[in-house]
Amino acid sequence: MSNKYCPICGEENLCMTGSGEHGNCWCDSETFPNEILELVPAESLRKHCICKNCLDTYKEDHKII
């Protein structure tokens, strides 16, 4: 991902997809509920990664394991 800021909170998303030897990122092992994607502005969808803090907060608030 070229944009390093979360489209929900504006903080750095720490995305590592495509970088490094294996191109792995923390998000490769995560599940993103479809509902969290609805919080992303249309112009940022599939262009900006959601940060782990926003994902964890969303899952906690919605009791998602």
Beta strands, then each sheet from edge to edge (+ up, - down):
end
